[in-house]
């Protein structure tokens, strides 16, 4: 689920149900969304959401292949959520052409780049889409990578240099099976740690890890 991080109350409700944080998407909520009844006025600033996962049945054990620069935060989320995951050893599979799709949500002024097959051309393709989306003044771009794909570390190794940083893990959400690693990119959108409320010690820790990766923080 996605719980607003403009205030902590929705997050507390998720925690009481047994859900745990898997990430924070910065700037996900349009500035037009108001929380005036709670005394929250952001004066034209976008809000953020916390990603939560609650297990309703045991997920399968899987090997995952996180890019090296996201290994620490991925491992921490996997550990905290008790996911049945093993970090796989990358044997350098031959990379083919990437297969991906782009969805723009005009009502939120954000976009998703969903990678189905990571290939040797992934960096160039994502760079091109980020440039085009930025020129069209899309505020936030989220890039979804298949964590169970052994080609992901090699294909995604340079994405951090494009300004992408960790957003979260969405367990069992990839169409081909396995987890989605969601990276995020802010197009001249200012988000500070003070804009975001957390509701647990781990939420605060995870948010700190994310902001340490954010090139604009």
QUIQUICOR-V121046 format. One record per residue. N is the residue number from 0. NEAR is the number of other ideal C-beta (glycine too) atoms within 8 Angstrom. Layout:
# QUIQUICOR-V121046
n=[N | N]
near=[NEAR | NEAR]
This chain:
# QUIQUICOR-V121046
n=[0 | 1 | 2 | 3 | 4 | 5 | 6 | 7 | 8 | 9 | 10 | 11 | 12 | 13 | 14 | 15 | 16 | 17 | 18 | 19 | 20 | 21 | 22 | 23 | 24 | 25 | 26 | 27 | 28 | 29 | 30 | 31 | 32 | 33 | 34 | 35 | 36 | 37 | 38 | 39 | 40 | 41 | 42 | 43 | 44 | 45 | 46 | 47 | 48 | 49 | 50 | 51 | 52 | 53 | 54 | 55 | 56 | 57 | 58 | 59 | 60 | 61 | 62 | 63 | 64 | 65 | 66 | 67 | 68 | 69 | 70 | 71 | 72 | 73 | 74 | 75 | 76 | 77 | 78 | 79 | 80 | 81 | 82 | 83 | 84 | 85 | 86 | 87 | 88 | 89 | 90 | 91 | 92 | 93 | 94 | 95 | 96 | 97 | 98 | 99 | 100 | 101 | 102 | 103 | 104 | 105 | 106 | 107 | 108 | 109 | 110 | 111 | 112 | 113 | 114 | 115 | 116 | 117 | 118 | 119 | 120 | 121 | 122 | 123 | 124 | 125 | 126 | 127 | 128 | 129 | 130 | 131 | 132 | 133 | 134 | 135 | 136 | 137 | 138 | 139 | 140 | 141 | 142 | 143 | 144 | 145 | 146 | 147 | 148 | 149 | 150 | 151 | 152 | 153 | 154 | 155 | 156 | 157 | 158 | 159 | 160 | 161 | 162 | 163 | 164 | 165 | 166 | 167 | 168 | 169 | 170 | 171 | 172 | 173 | 174 | 175 | 176 | 177 | 178 | 179 | 180 | 181 | 182 | 183 | 184 | 185 | 186 | 187 | 188 | 189 | 190 | 191 | 192 | 193 | 194 | 195 | 196 | 197 | 198 | 199 | 200 | 201 | 202 | 203 | 204 | 205 | 206 | 207 | 208 | 209 | 210 | 211 | 212 | 213 | 214 | 215 | 216]
near=[7 | 9 | 11 | 13 | 14 | 12 | 10 | 9 | 7 | 9 | 18 | 9 | 9 | 13 | 11 | 6 | 7 | 7 | 9 | 11 | 15 | 12 | 15 | 16 | 15 | 14 | 14 | 12 | 12 | 9 | 9 | 4 | 7 | 6 | 11 | 7 | 4 | 7 | 6 | 9 | 7 | 10 | 4 | 4 | 9 | 13 | 15 | 16 | 12 | 16 | 16 | 13 | 11 | 10 | 8 | 3 | 4 | 5 | 10 | 5 | 6 | 12 | 9 | 14 | 13 | 13 | 13 | 7 | 7 | 13 | 10 | 7 | 12 | 14 | 10 | 11 | 15 | 11 | 7 | 9 | 10 | 6 | 9 | 8 | 10 | 7 | 10 | 8 | 4 | 9 | 5 | 4 | 8 | 3 | 9 | 7 | 7 | 13 | 7 | 12 | 6 | 10 | 7 | 8 | 9 | 5 | 5 | 8 | 10 | 13 | 13 | 11 | 13 | 9 | 13 | 9 | 11 | 14 | 12 | 9 | 8 | 14 | 11 | 7 | 10 | 14 | 9 | 8 | 12 | 12 | 8 | 8 | 13 | 10 | 6 | 6 | 7 | 12 | 10 | 17 | 15 | 14 | 14 | 14 | 14 | 15 | 15 | 12 | 12 | 10 | 12 | 15 | 12 | 12 | 13 | 12 | 9 | 7 | 13 | 11 | 5 | 11 | 10 | 10 | 12 | 12 | 13 | 11 | 15 | 13 | 10 | 8 | 6 | 12 | 4 | 8 | 7 | 12 | 16 | 12 | 14 | 15 | 14 | 15 | 13 | 13 | 11 | 4 | 10 | 6 | 12 | 7 | 8 | 4 | 10 | 13 | 8 | 12 | 9 | 9 | 5 | 9 | 13 | 9 | 9 | 14 | 12 | 9 | 12 | 15 | 9 | 7 | 12 | 11 | 6 | 6 | 7]
